[in-house]
Amino acid sequence: MGWDNGPPTWSELERVLSGRPAPEHPGDGNDAPAWSRTRPDYEGKVQLPHGPVVPYAELHSHSAYSFLDGASTPEELVEEAVRLGLDALALTDHDGLYGVVRFAEAARELDVRTVFGAELSLDDAHLLVLARGGEGYRRLSRQIAAAHLAGGEKGNPRYDYDALTEAAGGHWQILTGCRRGHVRQALGTDGPAAADHALRDLVDRFGTERVTVELTWPGLPDDHERNTVLAELAGRYGLSCVASTAAHFAAPNRRRLAMAMAAISGRQSLDAAADRLPPVGGGHLRSGAEMARLSEAFPGVVQAAADLGRECAFDLRLIAPKLPPFDVPDGHTEQTWLSELTYDGALRRYGPPEHYREAYRQIEHELAIIGQLGFPGYFLVVHDIVQFCKNNDILCQGRGSAANSAVCYAIGITNVDPVGNGLLFERFLSPERDGPPDIDLDIESDRREEAIQHVYGKYGRTHAAQVANVITYRGKSAVRDMARALGYAQGQQDAWSKQVSRWGGVGPGSDTATTTDIPEPVLRLAAQIEGLPRHLGIHSGGMVICDRPVADVVPIEWARMAGRTVLQWDKDDCAAVGLVKFDLLGLGMLSALHYMIDLVAEHEDIHVDLAQLDLSEDAVYEMLRRADSVGVFQVESRAQMATLPRLKPRNFYDLVIEVALIRPGPIQGGSVHPYIRRRNGLEPVVYDHPCLEKSLERTLGIPLFQEQLMQMAVDVAGFTAAEADQLRRAMGSKRSPEKMERLRDRFYQGMRELHGLTGDVADRIYEKLYAFANFGFPESHSQSFASLVFYSSWFKLHHPAAFCAGLLRAQPMGFYSPQSLVADARRHGVVVHRPDVNASLAHATVENRGREVRLGLGEVRHIGDDLAERIIEERQAHGPYLSLLDLTARIELSTPAAEALATAGALAGFGTTRREALWAAGPASTQRAGRLPGIGASASAPALPGMSDVELAAADVWATGVSPDSYPTQFLRDQLDASGVIPASRLLQIPDGTRVLVGGAVTHRQRPATAAGVTFLNLEDETGMVNVVCSVGLWARYRTLAHTAPALLVRGRIQNAEGVVTILADRLQRMDLRTSVKSRDFR
């Protein structure tokens, strides 16, 4: 599913689906319903140089993928190389091949010869390696991976110089490199004799034909003298010399940014780093003519660079590894074993063939296509991961288009019956597909690591790795780092970064540039660095598994997270070269559901089997119709809670539609989805043509799902299912004009020949498909998620305490903070208790036969899960703690930890007040096991005043983030009432259009992509929640207050319709809650 360039705003989509004509001057939508991380195909247009050029190749250049040692993207380097007329360009980033796929794609598009290499950070110097062809690339990639793994941690490669010498085998060209290279470093430190020794060592290791001396002109006073010595040394050993700029950015306008990034990499300011930065910043790409002028004293070095560039250049068309052969029982192939597993599973899922012939016909059809495309091993690998999860009691389910497959359903990967639900297999896999299928597995997040380590263990670290995620500079981080580079103090850096808006960047004319006091030099540098790579992270779930070492194609390295190794490429790079990726995604709700099941079984002796729940239970749907869905999977956000009372779900399929229906943006006024109007009988169900009834009947004539788009093409234009999938993809996130035009003609021809459809009707049908293609949701995905909506709703209705405790234990997850979850539980009659060293577990649990919640010790500030577990293990082994001194004698606590337990009220069981416990906590923390009682520091508390309710609540929030028996606004209710502030629970009784005053803690700030700049605030008081809409003008007027205030008083006009209340704000005012609250902003 792609969201890059499609569809319009909500109002435009509603117009198309409702069949109304387009306005004369439609807008471009200005946004998208969500942001995809899919990188579009590279398209570059560069002005070629005029007239003849001097042949030259740049053989030493760093892109931004040298992470703070390069100030241009690989694409920008290629574009500048074309503009300058270079014969070839080498990419030689530090210790990696991070940017080579982007580099190769841009160079292929612009017809530039490419050389691939890397600058390796050895213990004592840097070694610049160029690969001479595909085999040289493979050997280099393997050595980089080996060094990273040998280092044992991220960012610490440990190369074996002798192993590098052995690996080269004539397939590498070694350049002497920059000032950190062996030869230049020896020359600068110990003179020509040391440089001679270093060069002789390189020649002895790699051979005369494979070592080249690099001459550079960075603009230093000794450039000519240094290059003369290097040229003499080259002549002494019969080596060639080449000219180089050792480029770190594409064009001179990035010089200042490159110097700032170099300073940041050394954790310095530009002033402090001045002695190690090049004085004139000459590290940009240069033309052959300019290099010839610089190197006049060394004839032939420019031409030699061009010759070596052509000699080493090759096209990076890597042959991607296949999946490893799956271990199947004797007498079976992968295909026959998959067939046996499938038919065995089908017997359990569907019964014998004579009872469900349609399902078995579909399975036979799918198995034939899987075999034809050579993918049985892929299904077996995923099945193995699913079986591992089931065997280890880990909740897991397939999601997305995999739920369109009867084979996936039969072998237990998915839980949605595609045959019974009429889902098209070709949405998942078709003969024309140009790559393997895409099966996403949702695994309970708290145990996903076990599944990931199972894959590492089964296939080995060299053959399996996680996909990387390139972390790039965004507005806040760009401003912070560039302010540091310009020498501003830490506090000033932080203050400015907090002013940066999430939208519109930091460049000229942006919201940040026009409404903040950030200095222009900071913003100018921040705008240049915005979007450049900062460091490498881990993709949310992607793993690659190969039949040979992954490092044959791309190096792997350690991630920051223990036990994880990652590729040096992101998912788009992997897809571009055909690496097979599996997505093992952590889903917090699956963890929460598992905790709820366990809590209900332990404390209420009720054993819940999710598969056996009655999906028709009306009480669950009645709760959702009230939008009582805080904490419920997928339908807890502002937009979903505003839609539930309108949609009025009555059955499971309504939940399927609810999941698909909601997109970011206001679903109100003229933008109410036409489906809702038809579902509530406000407009008739009509079809543009009777042939659409089959595909659109279930959704009342309104296309909602991608599978419907495909079925419409089949029914209306006579497409095959495979052709329909081609149409879906052509209309999708990477819209191809050529494919679109060809399929459009085919679609109109089919409509005309099959049904005689022409003119306005034909245009209207096609326009609906086109507008909807990139906005539609896969029904299979919606079916998978709707079941989790029902399961979580069922627990909220029947076991609210376990529901709350399960959500708290699975944090961080979901839309709401623990404070909001606890407040909602209280509103449902659940008593919530503070942590207690003699009653709590490490995590939240339930008490009193599952009717009350007890917060966990691990949620207390400075405690954490490990220390909490030690406290509990000691208590279970040797009995309850008798006093604070008994606790600190048995468990070694730091002073901050002891004081946090006292502040949280976790020591209340010892008969002391919180102030008394806090007074005693510091001295008590010096008590140690084995020390005689009373030997440590001691202090007896004087008479101390008690804490007020407000102070107790503030202490709770400071210590745990939760006030378990109060909400901050309740302490101000008398003043709020006197000011005319209406509680959230009374707003439904206020007539539509009335001007009101509301107030509460800000729990969320959101600005969805389709909302055309409108910002939504969610306020919470002790009685409930209020949705506030802030116009673009209002937000601009109150920008700082609206962006930063933890609590607000809002005056505005109430919209009260169909059980949904919204406040259209016209005035904002700060509200002092006297306790700290944190909002979850722009998530």
N, C-alpha and C positions, 0 to 999 in steps of 0.2 A: 504494500500500500504506500503510495507516494503522495507527498503534500507540497512539492516544490513550487509549482507554478499554477496550481489549479485553484480551486474554483473561485468564484466571485465572493462577495460579501454575502451574509445571510439573506439580505433583502433581494439581491440579484438571484441567488439560488432559488429562493421562494417564488420569485416571478417566473423563472423558467419552469419549475415543477408545477406551478399553478396554471401554466399555459397562457400567461398574459404576454402581449407583444413587448419588445424591448423599447426603452425610451430612445429618443432621437440621438442623444449624446451620452451613451452609457459610460460610466467610469471604468477604470481598470480593476476595481476591487481593492487595490492598494494594500492587500494583505493576503494571507492564506489561512486556512483553518488550523493549521499546526505547522511546525517546522520539521522537515525531514533532514536527516544527516546525510542523505544520499548526495554525492558530488555529481553535478551535471558534467556531461562530456565537455572536454576543453575545446573552446573556440577562440582562436586568436587571429587578429589581423594586424600586421606590422608593415610599416613602410620600408621597402627595400632601399639599400643605399643607391645613390645616383652615381653613374659612371663606374670605372674600373676600381677594384679594391686590391689591396696588398694581401696575398694569402697568409692567413694566420689562424691558429687554433689556440684557445685558452685551455690549458691542461691542468689548472689548479684553481678551483673555485668552490666557495662555500655558500650554501643556501641557508635560509632560516632554519633548516633541519639540522644545522650544526648547533642549534639551541643556544641562543644568545651570542653566537660567533658568526652570524650571517644575517644580513638585514634585507634580503630579497627572497621571494619564493623561487622555487625551481622554474616555474613558468615565466617569471619576470626575467630571470637570467637568460632563458632561451629567447624570449622576445628581444632583449637587448642584443644578443648575439646575432640575431637576424638583421636587426637595424644596422649593426656595425659591419655586416658582411663576413662574419667569421666562418672559416671552413668547417670547424668542429668545436664542440664544447665539452669539457669534462666536468662532472659533478663529483667532488671529493670531500664530502662531509665527514665530520669527526666520528670515528668508531661506529659507523653505521651506513646503511643503505636506505635510510628513512624516506628520502624524497625521490627515489629513482623512478617509481611508477609515474608520478606526476611529471617528472622531467622527461621521461620517454614519451608520454602521451603528447605533451606540448611540442617536443622536437619532431615527432612523427607528423603532427598536424602542420607544422611550419617548415618541414623538410630540412632539418638540421642534423648533421652527423653527431652522434652521441658517444661519449667515452665515459665509462663507469669506473669509479674508484673510491678510495677512502683514505683519510689521514688517520693513521693508527697511533694511539697514545701509548708508546712503550714506556717502561719504567724511567728511562733516562733521556728519551728524545722521541720525536715524532717520525713516523715512516710513511711517506706518501706513495701509495700503490695505485697503479692503473691496471685494470683488467684488459688483457689482450684477447678479447673474444669471450664466448659463453663459458668455456671451461675455466678461464681465469676468473670470471665472475663467480662461478660456483665455488672455486677454491677460496676466494676472498671472503665470500659470505660465510663459509664454514669456519674459517679462522676467526672472524669477528664473533660469531656465535660462541665458539669454544672459549674465547677470551672473556666474554661476558659471563658465561656460566662458571668459569674458573674463578672469577672475581668474587662470587658468592653473594653479591648484593648489587642493587641498582647503581649504575653510574660508576662502576669500578672495574673496568675490563683489565684482565691480567694476561698479557700476551707472552707467549714463549717464543723468543726471537729465533731460536734454533728450529722450532716447529714451523715458523713462518718461512724460514729459508728452505726447509724441506718441501713445504707446500707449494712454493712458487713454481718450480718445475719448468721454468721458461715461459709460463703463462702470464707473468706480471711484468710491467715496466715500472721500475723504481725511479722516482724523482728525488733529488736531494732535498727539495722542500724549502720551507721558510726558515725563519730564525730559530725555530724549535727543532728543525731537522738535524740529523747527526752531524753533517758536515758544517752547516752554518753555525750551529751551536758551538762546535769545537773551535771553529775559526774565531768566533767572537770572544770565546772564553780563554783559549790557550794559544791562539795564533795559527799560522799556516802549517806548521809541522803537525799539530794535532788534527787539523782539517785533512791533511794528507793521509794520516793514519785512519781517520774515520771513513774517508772515501775508499781507501784500499780495502777496508773491511766490507763495505757494501759490494765492491767488485768481487771480492773473494766469495761472498755469499750468493750473489745473484748473477754474476757474469758480466763481462764487458758489454755485451749486446743488450743487456737488460737494465743498465743503469744509465741515467741521463742527468746531467748537471743543470739545475734550474737557476737562471739569472733573473733577478727581480729589481724593480725600481720603485720602492715605496716612498721615495722623496726624502731620504736621509742624506746627510752630508757625505757619508762614506760609501754611497751606492757604487760609484765608479771603481773605487779602490777595492771594494769587496768583490765585485763582479770580475775584476781583472785577476785577482787571486784565484777565484773559482774557475775561470776560463783556463788559466795556466795549469791548474790541477787536472782539469778535464783532458787537456792536451797531453799531459804526462801519462795518463792511463788510456789514451786513445778513445775517450768518451765524447759523445756529442753533447752540445749545449743547446738549450731551448730558452726562449724568452717567455716570461710569465708575469702576470700581475698579482698572482695569489689573491684573486678577487674575493671579497666578502660581501659585496653588494653589486647590483646591476649598473646603476648610473650614479653620477656624482651627487645628485640630490638626496641620496640616502647616507651620505658621509656622516652627518651629525648623528643620525639615528644609530648607525653602526658603532660609533664611539660611545654613545650612551649605553647601548646593549653590552658592549665590552666592559664598561664600568660596572654595570649591574651584575654581570657574571662574576666579577671579582668582589661583589658586595661593597662597592665604593661609589663615590660621586665622581663626576668627570674631573673635578679639580684634583681629587686625591689620586686618581688613576692617570693623571697627565703624563707622568714619567714613563709609563709603559704603552701609551697609545701613540700611533703614528702621527707625526706633527701636521701633515697636510692631508691625511686621509686618502691616499691614492689607491685604495684597494677596490677599484671598480673595473668593470670590463672596458677594454680599450680596443680600438680598431687596429688592423694590421699596419696601416700607415702611421698611426701614432706610436705603435711599438717599434716600428722601423726607425723613426726619428730618435726615440729614447736609446736604441741599441746600436746607433751608428758605429760606435767603437768596436762592436762585436758582430761583424758581418755574418750573415747566414743563420743567426739564431731564430729569427722570425720565421724564415722558410722552414727551418728544422722543426719548429713547433707545428707548423701546418702539416708537414710530412708525417710526423709522429702521430698527430691527431687522426689523420686519414688511416694510418696503419692500425691504430687501436680501436677505431670506431666500429660499433656493431649495433644492430637493432635489438632492443631488449624484448624479444618475443619468447619469454620463458615458457618452457613446457611444464605446466603445473603438475605436481604429484597427484596420483590417484589415491583413493582410499585404500588402506591396507586390506588384504584379503581377509574376510571374516572367517573365524574358526567354526566350521560346521561339522556335524557328525559324519562319520564314514558313510560313503555311499551317496552323499548329497552334494549338490552344488549350492552356491548361494541362492540361486533362483528356486531350486526345488525345496530347500529348507525354508525359505520365506513362504512358499506355497503351503507347505505343511503347517507351519505356524499359523498362517492366515485361515486355512480351512478348519483347523482345530479351534481357533478363536471364534470363527463364524458360527460354529456349532453352539458355542456358549452364548454368543450375543444374539444370533438370529434363529437358533433352532435348526432342525434338519432342512436340507435343501427344498424338499417338497412343500415345506410350510412358507418359504419366502424365496421363491424362484428369482424374483427381481434382484434381491440382494446378491445372490450367488452369481447371477449373470454379470452384475456390476463388478464383483470381485474378480471374476475371470477376465473381464475387459481390462481392469486396472493392472492385474498381474502381467498381462500380455504387453501392455505399454511399458511397465517397469522393466520387464525383461528386454524389450526392444531397445530401450534407452540405456540399458546397462547399469541400473541403479539398485539392484536388490541389496547390495552391500550397504548402501546408505540407510535403507529401512532397517536392516539388521543391527547396524550400529546404534541407531536411535532406540530400537526395541531393547537392546542390551542395557542402555542407560536407564530406560523406564523400568525394566525388571530389577535393576540394582536398587532403584528408589523404592519399589514396592517391597522387595525382600528386606529392606532396612527400615520399613515403616516411615518412609518420607513421602509426603503428599506431592503428587506430580501429575501434570496433565499437558497434552499437546494443545497448542492454540493456533489461531490463524488459519490459513488455507489448508493446512494438513487435515483439518476436520472435514474437508470435502472428500476425503478418501475413505472408502469402505475398508480398504486394507489396513489403514491406520486405526480405524475403529475396531476391526476384528482382532488385531494383535495388541490392543490395549494402549496404544499411544494416545488416542483421543477418546473422549467420552460422548461425542455427538454422533448420532446415527445419520449419516449423510443420505442414505437411501430413503429413510422415513421422512426426512426433511427436504428431500428433493434438491440436494446440493450438487452442483456440477463439479465432477472430478477434474475437468480440464482447467478450472480456476487454479488448481493445485499443480497439475502436471499434464503436459500435452506433448505429442510427438515433435512439435516444432520448437519445443523449449530449448534454449541455447545453454543451459547449465543444469546443475542438479536441483532437485526440489528444495524447498525451504521449510523445514519443520522446526518450529519454536517450541521449546519445552519450558513450561512454568514449573518451577520447583520451589518448595517452601524456602524462603530466603535464609532462615536461620540454619538450614542444613544443606544449602546448595553446595557449600564447600566440599562436602563429602562426595557429591556426584562429580565435581570437578576433579578431585584427587583420584577418584575411581578411573576417570579417563586417563589422567597422567600415569596411573599405575598400570593400566591395561596396555597402553600403547607406547609408554616411555616418554621421557622429557624431550628426546630428540625428535620424536615423531608426532608430538601433540603440543600445542601451545595456544594461549589465548590471543585474541585479536586485540591490537592496541587501539586506543582512543587518543587522538592528538588534542591536547589541551592548548587552546589558543588564547591570546590576549583578548580580553573584553574591556569595556570602558573603565571599570573600577580598577582592575589590575594594571591596565595601561597607565592610568593617571598615577597610581601609587608608585610604580616602578620608575616612571619618567621623572616624577617629583624627587625621588631618591637620587636619580642620576644627576639632577640639577642641584643637589646639595641641600634640599629642604629637610627639615627635622621630621622624625618619625611621626610625631603627633600631627604635624601639618599634612603629611602624606595621607594619613588615615582620615583626617577631617575632609580633605578634598575628595578622596575616593567615595566618601559617603554621600557627596553631593551629586554624584554622577547618575544620570537617568539610565534606566535599563534600555531605553529605546533611542534610536536616532544617532547612535555613535557619539563621538567626541570631536568630530571635525567641525570646520567652519559652518555656521548656520544651524548647528545642532542645538537641541534643547540645553545640553550641558554648556555649550559655548556661550549661549545667550542669557542664561539665568543663573550662572554661578560666578564665584569670584576666583576661579582657578586661573592662574596666570597663562597668558597666551603661549609662551614658550613651552610650558608643560603640555598644554592641549595640542600644540603643533606636533610635538614628538609622539604624544599618545595616539593621535590620529594616524600617524605613520605605522606605529607598531601594532595597532589594533588589528586582530585577525591573524597575526603571525604566530607560529608555534611557540609555546612556552615550555612545555615538557610533554613527556609521553605518559599517558594513563592506561587504564584497562577498560576495554569495551564491556558494556553491561553484561554480556553473556556469551559472546562469540568465541568458539573454539575451532581450531583447525586440526584435523587428523590426517596424516599422510602415510603412504606406503614406503617412503624413504625419508631421510632426514629433512625436516622442514628447511634447514639451513642451506640446502641445495638451491633454494629459491630466495629466501630472505633470512637474515640473522634473527636469532631469538636472544632475549636478555631477561634478567631478573626484573620483576616488578617490585614496587615498594611493599606490597602485601606479601607476607610470608608464604612460601611454598608455591608462588605463582610465577610462571615464565610467560612472556608475551612476545609476539612478533614485533618487528619494527615497522609494520604497516597497519593502517586502519582497515576497516571493512571494505571501503571502496577500492583501495589498492588490491586487497585480496580478491575481490570480485573481478577486477580488471584483468587479472592474470589467471583466473579460474581456480583459485584455491577453494576447496570444499569446506564450508563453514557450518558449524552446528551452533544454535543459540540455546544456551542453558541459562534461562532467565530466573532471577530470584523474585518471587512474588510474596510480599509481606502478608497478604490476606491468607495465603495457604498456611503460613506459619501460625497466624492468629487462629484460624479454624482448627488446626491441630491442637493448639493449646486449649481452645474452648472444649473440644471433644474430650481431651484428657481431664480437664477440670470438672466437667459434668459427670464423667464416669467416676472420678475419685470422690467427689463431695456429694453427689446426688444419686450415685449408683444407677445412672441412666447411661446406657451405651448407645451412642448415636452413630448410625451408619448413614452417611450423607446420601448414598445412592438410593436409600429406602425412604427418604423424606417425601411426603406427599406434596408434589409441586402444585396441587390445585387448592391448597389450604387458603381460604379466603381471608382469614385474619392477617396473614402476612401481607397480602395485597392491600388490605384496608389500612394497615400501618403505613405502607408506602404511598397510598393515595393522599395521606395527610402530610406527605413529605417528612415523615419522622424517620430520617435516614442518616443521621449523624453516625459516622463510623461504618456504614454499610458500603460494601465494595461497589465502586464505579458510580453510584448514584447519590453520593454525599456532597458533591460540589454545589456551588451556588446555582449554576445553570441547570443541573439535574434536579435540584430541589425545587426550582421554579417550574420545571416541566412536569414533574410527577402529578401534582394536582390537576394539571390540564389533561395529561394523557389518561389519567385514572386507570392504571393497570389493573386488569381483572384476571389475567391468566399468564402462564409462563411466556407465551409468545409476545405478550406486551412488554415483558422485560427484555426479550431479545431486541425488540424494536427500540425500547428506551435506550439501551446501550448504544445502538447505532445512530439514534436520532440526534443525540446531543453533540454539538460541536461548539467550540469556543465562540462566544459572541452573544449578543442579546437576543433571546428568543421571546420577543414580546412585540406588541403593537403590530405593525405591518409585516414583521418578520416571523410571525408564528408559522410554524411548519404546516403546510397544507394537510399533511397526514393527520395532525391533531384535530384540525377542523372536521375532517371526514370521520375520524374515529368517534367524535362526539356528535355526529349527525348535523353539523352546522353547514355542511355543503354536500351535495350528492356525489356518489362514487361514479365517475365517468371515465371512459377510456377514449384516447384519440382514435382508436380503431379496435374492433372486436378481437383482432389477432393478438392484442396486448393483454387480454384478460387472463390467459394462462399464466403469464409471468408475473403479473401485478395484482392478481386477485387477493393474495394474502395480505398485501400492504395497501389495499383499497385504492388501487390505481396509481399510487405514488411510488416511484422507484427509490428504494432505500439501500439495497445491497448490490455489491459488484456482481454477484451471481445473477441478479435480475437483469443487469445490463447485458450479460452474455446470453441469457435466455431470450431476451427481447430480440437480439440480433438473430438468434436461431428461428424464432417464431415469425418475425416481421420480414426478414430479408433472406431467409433460407440458408444462413451461415451454418457450417458445421460447428461443433463445440470448440474444436481447435481454432477455427477461424475467428470465432467469437472471442476467444482468449487473446488472439493477436490484436483484435480491435480494442479490447480493454487496455492492453499494454500500450498500444499506439496512442490511445487517448490519455494515458496515465501521466506519471510525473515527468517522464522524459519524452515529451510529445515530439514525434518525428513528422515534419511536414510532408515528406515524400510518402511515408507509409500511410499517413492520414489521408492524403489525397487519393491514393490507390484504393484504400478500404472504403473511403467515402463513396467513390464511384461504384464500387462493388455493392455497398449498402443500398444506394438509391436504385441501382439496377435490380437488386433482389426485391425491394419493396414494390417496384413497378411490375416485375414479372410475376411475383407471387400473389400480390393483393391489388394490383392496379393503383397503388398509392403514388400520387405525384403532388406537386404544388405545395400549398401551405401546410397540409397535414403531414406530408413527408418531411418538410423542413422542421416542423414542430417536434416530431419524433426524434429526428437526428439531433436537434438542438438540445433536447432533454438528455439524450445519451452523452453528448459532448460536455455539457455543463456538469453533469452528474458523475462522469467517469472518474474524476480525480477526487471526488468528495464521498463517493459511496463507501460503505463499510463492508468487509467480507462477512456474509451471514454466518459462515462457520466460526469466525472469530467472535461474533456477537453471541452465538449459541453457547460457546465455551464460557464466556464471561457471565452470561445471564444466569448460569447455574450457580456461580459464586455469589451473584447478587442475592439469589433466593436463599442459599445456605446461610450467608451472613445475616440476612434479614430474619430468618427463622430463629437464630440464636439471640438476636437483639430482642425479639418478641417474647420468647419462652424462657431464656436464661440470661437476663440483662447483666447480672453480675459477672458471670463467666465471659460474656461478650466483652464487657469493659476490661476485665483482667487480661483476656487474650490479646486485645488490641494494645494494651499497655506493654505487655511482655514482648510483642512483635515490633515495638518502635525501634527505629524511625520508619514510619510508613503512613500512607493515607493522607487525607486532606487536613485533618484537625490535630492540634497539639494535645498532649496528655491533659492539660488543664481543661480544654473544651470537652474532651471525652469524659472526664470525671464529672464535669458540671452537667453534661447530658445524662449520665448515669444517675446522678442525684435527682434530676428532674423526673426520672423513671422510678424513683422510690428506692434506689440502691444506696445503702449506707457504705461510705468509703472511710477506711481507717488509715491513720498515719503509719509510717514504718515503726517497728518496735523490735529491739534486739532480741527479745525473747519470744516473739510471735511471727515475725516476718520471714519469708524466704528471700532469696537474692532478687527475685522478680515478683511482680504482682501476682496474687493468688486470691482465692475466695475462702470464706469462712462461713460458719453458721449454716451448714448444709447448702452451701452455694448461693446464699442470699446476700452476702456482704463481701466487699472487696477489701483486701489488705495490701497496701503499697509495699514494694520490695525495698530491701536495704541497698541493693545495687543502684537504685534511682537517687540515692542521697549523694549530694555533691562531695567529692573527694573520696568516695568509697569505691564504687565500681564493682563489677561482677566478681572479680577474683577475691578481693578482700571480703566481700559479702559472703561468698561461699565458705571462706575460712571461718568467719564468725558463726555461720550456721553449722558447719561440720563440728566445730568445737562444742557448740551447744548440744548437738545431738549425741556427741560422744560422752560428754561429761556433765550434762545437765544444764539447767537454766543459769544465767548470770545473776548473781545475788546483789551486785552493786556495781557502780561505775569502776571502782578500784578492782573488783573481781574481773570485770570485762577487760580492763587494760593490762591486768596481770596475765590473763590467759591469751589475749590477742594483742600483738604489738600494734598500737595505733599511733599515727603521727598526730601532732597537735591539731592541724586543720581537720583531720578526719574525725577526731573526738569532738571537736567543737561543732562540726557539721551534724553529727548524730544528735548532739544536744539541741542544736537549733531546730532540727527536724522533728523534735519531740519523740525521738526513738528511745530515749532514756526515761520516759515518763513512768514506766513500770517500777522504777526504783524509788518512787514516792517523792521525787524532787520536782520543783517547778523548772521551767525551761531556763530561767535566769540563773537559778542555783546550779543546774547541771552545766550551763555554759561557764559559770565561774569556776567550777571544779574541773572542767574538761582539760584545760591546759596542764595544770599540775598532775592530774591523773595520767595523762598520756606519757609521763616519764616513768611510770611504773612498768617493770619488766618481769617476765617469768624468771623464777630463781632468785629474785631479789626479795629480801625480807620486807614484809608490809611496812609502810611508813618511812622507808629509807629514802624514797624519791621526794621530790618537791611536794609540798602540801599547802593547802590554803583552805581555811574554813570560811564559808560565805557569810557575810554580814546579812542583816535583814534587808531583803531586796523587794522592791515593789513588784506586784504582779504585772503581767503583760496584758494590754488591752486586746480585744478581738482583732482589731486592725493590725496590731503588732504581731499577734500570733499568725494571722494570715500572711503577712509580709515575710515572717520567718519561714513558714511552710514553702512559700513560692521561692524564696532564696535557696532553700536547702534541696527541694525536690522538683521545683517547677510546677507544683500542684498545691492548691489549697483544698484539702479533701472535704471540708465541711462548710465551706463558704465560697462566695465569689466576690471579687473586690468591689463591684458596684453596689452590693447590698448594704455596705457600710455608709454609702452616700445617699441611700434611697430617700431619706427625709428631705435632704437638700434638693435632690433631683425632683422629687414630687413638688416641692415648693416652687421650683423653677418651671414647672409644667412639662418636665421630661416624661414621655410616655414609655412604660416598660414594653419590651418586645412582645410579651404574651397578650397585650391588649390591642395590638395594632390591627389584627383582623377585624376588630369591632369598629374601627374608625372608617367613616365613609371615604370613598375614592375621591381624590382631589383636594382633601383637607391639608392645610399646612400644619406640620407637626414638628416637635422637637424631640429627638431621640439621642441616646448616649450609651456608650459602652466601650469595652476594650476592643481594639482593632485586632481581629484574628487573622485576616487575610487582606491583601491588596492584589488585585488581578487586572491585567489589561490584555484580554484575548486578542488574537491576531485579526479576527473578523469584526472587532468592535469599533473600528474606525477611530481609535484614540480614546474611547470612553474607558474610564477606570472604575472598577467595582470594589467597594469596601464591604467587609463583613464585620459588623459590630456584634458583641455579645454582652448581655447583662445577666443577672442571676435568674432571669425568667426565660431566656431564649436568645435567638439570633435575629439580626436585622440586616437586610441586603440594601446597600446604598449605592446609587449610581452617580458618578461624578463626571460631568461633561468635560470636554477638552478645556473650555474656558475657565471653569471652576478650578480644575486641577492646576492650571497655569497660575491662577490668582492666589491659591493657597499652597503652592507647590511644596515648600519646605515643611509646612505644618502637616499637609496631607501625606507626605512621604515618610515623615519621621515620628509623628506623635503616636505613643502607645495606646492612647485612648482619646476619643473625640466626642464632642457634642455636635450634632448635625441638625440643622434646620432645613426643611424641604417639604415638597409636596408628595403626598402618599399616593401610590398606585395600588389599588386593592381590587383584584379581579381574579375570579376562578380559584380562590383559596391561596393566592400568591400575593405577598406584600412586598413592595419595593419603595424606597424613598428616593425621589429625585432631588438631590442636594442642591441648595443654593447658598448655604453658609456653613462654614466649619469653625469650630472653636476647640482649643485644647482642653482636655479634662484630666484633672489630677486624681489618679486612683490611689496614690500613696502606697502602692505595691507595684513591683516590676512585672510587666507582661511582655511577651514577645509574640510578634505576628509571623505568619508564614507567607511571605510576600512573593508574588509573581512566580508561582510554581506551576 
